Amino acid sequence: MDFDFRLLIVLLPILAAGGWAVFNIGAIAIRQLQNFLNKEA
């Protein structure tokens, strides 16, 4: 059973872009959540 590396070549840029988007949006979301929690206190 040989692994088809073409699948990895196709999925790698998609996964990289998704990870980058989650990283950027996650940082903004955490900052907004911290600001919200700080205003409540």
Secondary structure, 3 states (H helix, E strand, C coil): CCCCHHHHHHHHHHHHHHHHHHHHHHHHHHHHHHHHHHHHC
